[in-house]
Amino acid sequence: MTAAGYFPTTNSMYNMMTGVEPEYRGRGIALALKLLVIRCARKYGVAYLRTNNDSENVPMLTVNRKLGYLPVPGKYLLCSICL
Ligand SMILES: CC(C)(COP(=O)(O)OP(=O)(O)OC[C@H]1O[C@@H](n2cnc3c(N)ncnc32)[C@H](O)[C@@H]1OP(=O)(O)O)[C@@H](O)C(=O)NCCC(=O)NCCS
């Protein structure tokens, strides 16, 4: 699955959560899903498309880099378990 939201005020789209069942991972399914969102964004004629990525989530980072998403300053979360 993947989900996208369109925001008319900024004419932008946001590709939120993407997920692939564990037994189907590593077959390019996430890449294909996120390409469908890009196709959808083009149909809407958006000014820009955003997504978020945990910096330690290597598979998602790999897909997003492949698709040309550019990193920008993000949120830094402190994990209470790590403190
Ligand atoms: C992230 C997720 C959606 C990726 O789905 P997927 O269908 O396996 O992704 P793809 O097969 O399209 O691509 C994954 C890429 O990461 C690479 N990869 C996976 N694990 C890796 C690792 N540990 N180190 C380096 N590369 C890795 C794969 O080799 C592949 O790249 P390649 O095609 O160049 O070989 C899936 O792992 C998932 O559902 N995770 C849990 C939910 C989640 O974290 N979602 C993201 C937050 S919204």
The ligand as an SDF file (V2000), in Angstrom:
LIG
                    3D

 48 50  0  0  0  0  0  0  0  0999 V2000
   10.1500    0.0710    3.0750 C   0  0  0  0  0  0  0  0  0  0  0  0
    9.3610   -0.9670    2.2880 C   0  0  0  0  0  0  0  0  0  0  0  0
    8.0060   -0.3520    1.8810 C   0  0  0  0  0  0  0  0  0  0  0  0
   10.1500   -1.3190    1.0140 C   0  0  0  0  0  0  0  0  0  0  0  0
    9.3560   -2.1870    0.2060 O   0  0  0  0  0  0  0  0  0  0  0  0
    9.9980   -3.1330   -0.9200 P   0  0  0  0  0  0  0  0  0  0  0  0
    8.9060   -3.5180   -1.8550 O   0  0  0  0  0  0  0  0  0  0  0  0
   10.7770   -4.2060   -0.2960 O   0  0  0  0  0  0  0  0  0  0  0  0
   11.0090   -2.1060   -1.6240 O   0  0  0  0  0  0  0  0  0  0  0  0
   11.7360   -2.3050   -3.0440 P   0  0  0  0  0  0  0  0  0  0  0  0
   11.8930   -3.7620   -3.3200 O   0  0  0  0  0  0  0  0  0  0  0  0
   11.0210   -1.4700   -4.0760 O   0  0  0  0  0  0  0  0  0  0  0  0
   13.1330   -1.5820   -2.8130 O   0  0  0  0  0  0  0  0  0  0  0  0
   13.8790   -1.7900   -1.6430 C   0  0  0  0  0  0  0  0  0  0  0  0
   15.3310   -1.4610   -1.9480 C   0  0  0  0  0  0  0  0  0  0  0  0
   16.0590   -1.3770   -0.7250 O   0  0  0  0  0  0  0  0  0  0  0  0
   17.1630   -2.2630   -0.7890 C   0  0  0  0  0  0  0  0  0  0  0  0
   17.4160   -2.7680    0.5620 N   0  0  0  0  0  0  0  0  0  0  0  0
   16.5790   -3.4540    1.3540 C   0  0  0  0  0  0  0  0  0  0  0  0
   17.1630   -3.7080    2.5470 N   0  0  0  0  0  0  0  0  0  0  0  0
   18.3870   -3.1640    2.4850 C   0  0  0  0  0  0  0  0  0  0  0  0
   19.4800   -3.0870    3.3870 C   0  0  0  0  0  0  0  0  0  0  0  0
   19.3990   -3.5950    4.6210 N   0  0  0  0  0  0  0  0  0  0  0  0
   20.6100   -2.4460    2.9880 N   0  0  0  0  0  0  0  0  0  0  0  0
   20.6950   -1.8970    1.7610 C   0  0  0  0  0  0  0  0  0  0  0  0
   19.6840   -1.9440    0.8430 N   0  0  0  0  0  0  0  0  0  0  0  0
   18.5540   -2.5590    1.2130 C   0  0  0  0  0  0  0  0  0  0  0  0
   16.7260   -3.3590   -1.7260 C   0  0  0  0  0  0  0  0  0  0  0  0
   17.8400   -4.0730   -2.2430 O   0  0  0  0  0  0  0  0  0  0  0  0
   16.0050   -2.5210   -2.7930 C   0  0  0  0  0  0  0  0  0  0  0  0
   16.9100   -1.8470   -3.6400 O   0  0  0  0  0  0  0  0  0  0  0  0
   17.3070   -2.4720   -5.0820 P   0  0  0  0  0  0  0  0  0  0  0  0
   16.0130   -2.6480   -5.8240 O   0  0  0  0  0  0  0  0  0  0  0  0
   18.2000   -1.4330   -5.6750 O   0  0  0  0  0  0  0  0  0  0  0  0
   17.9990   -3.7850   -4.8200 O   0  0  0  0  0  0  0  0  0  0  0  0
    9.1520   -2.2700    3.1150 C   0  0  0  0  0  0  0  0  0  0  0  0
   10.4030   -2.6680    3.6190 O   0  0  0  0  0  0  0  0  0  0  0  0
    8.1770   -2.0930    4.2850 C   0  0  0  0  0  0  0  0  0  0  0  0
    6.9520   -2.2530    4.1120 O   0  0  0  0  0  0  0  0  0  0  0  0
    8.7030   -1.7560    5.4660 N   0  0  0  0  0  0  0  0  0  0  0  0
    7.8670   -1.5650    6.6590 C   0  0  0  0  0  0  0  0  0  0  0  0
    7.0510   -0.2820    6.5390 C   0  0  0  0  0  0  0  0  0  0  0  0
    7.9430    0.9310    6.3850 C   0  0  0  0  0  0  0  0  0  0  0  0
    8.9780    1.0550    7.0380 O   0  0  0  0  0  0  0  0  0  0  0  0
    7.5180    1.8360    5.4950 N   0  0  0  0  0  0  0  0  0  0  0  0
    8.2630    3.0360    5.2450 C   0  0  0  0  0  0  0  0  0  0  0  0
    7.8080    4.1500    6.1270 C   0  0  0  0  0  0  0  0  0  0  0  0
    6.4290    4.9570    5.4220 S   0  0  0  0  0  0  0  0  0  0  0  0
  1  2  1  0
  2  3  1  0
  2  4  1  0
  2 36  1  0
  4  5  1  0
  5  6  1  0
  6  7  2  0
  6  8  1  0
  6  9  1  0
  9 10  1  0
 10 11  2  0
 10 12  1  0
 10 13  1  0
 13 14  1  0
 14 15  1  0
 15 16  1  0
 15 30  1  0
 16 17  1  0
 17 18  1  0
 17 28  1  0
 18 19  1  0
 18 27  1  0
 19 20  2  0
 20 21  1  0
 21 22  1  0
 21 27  2  0
 22 23  1  0
 22 24  2  0
 24 25  1  0
 25 26  2  0
 26 27  1  0
 28 29  1  0
 28 30  1  0
 30 31  1  0
 31 32  1  0
 32 33  2  0
 32 34  1  0
 32 35  1  0
 36 37  1  0
 36 38  1  0
 38 39  2  0
 38 40  1  0
 40 41  1  0
 41 42  1  0
 42 43  1  0
 43 44  2  0
 43 45  1  0
 45 46  1  0
 46 47  1  0
 47 48  1  0
M  END
$$$$
